[in-house]
């Protein structure tokens, strides 16, 4: 009878053991699935965050282009951004001389050099300068200011006046003859175009 009872209990015991094993396996599988799901959720969250950041950056870039694009284009147009435009400089000298009704202009242009840009807040963009010495003959001192105003008004580049010296020629033979020699040093300034050499998208 004892053997008969053991035989009757064997099947339920085996079923209990199988159910227990299945339950343990199920718990382990569920825990692993939860971990994998959490990893996938974190990855998807990172992807979503990156996409939102790209969208925000794209919007910011678009705003910057809309706001500053025309200004940048104008700076490029007048020769401040990009390669030197020495022929334009020379043309503007001659035009300013003619418009101011002076007696001709002589010039010498030096080699391009680095320009200390830190004080101008150019955000690390490389700036260059080329020194130019200009010699003019003037009827009076006001002619020099008139010449430089016309030169700046031509908007054919950006320059600064680093020094000027004037000497009297002597007694003019007639009221139409020049009375003064002027010798001035200029620095023509350019900023490298950050897009030059960049790979095209």
Secondary structure, 3 states (H helix, E strand, C coil): CHHHHHHHHHHHHHHHHHHHHHHHHHHHHHHHHHHHHHHHHHHHHHHHHHHHHHHHHHHHHHHHHHHHHHHHHHHHHCCCECCCCHHHHHHHHHHHHHHCCCCCEEEEEEEEEECCCHHHCCCCCCEEEEEEEEEEEECCCHHHHHHHHHHHHCCCCEEEEEEEEEEECCCCCCCCCCCEEEEEEEEEEEECCCCCCCCCC
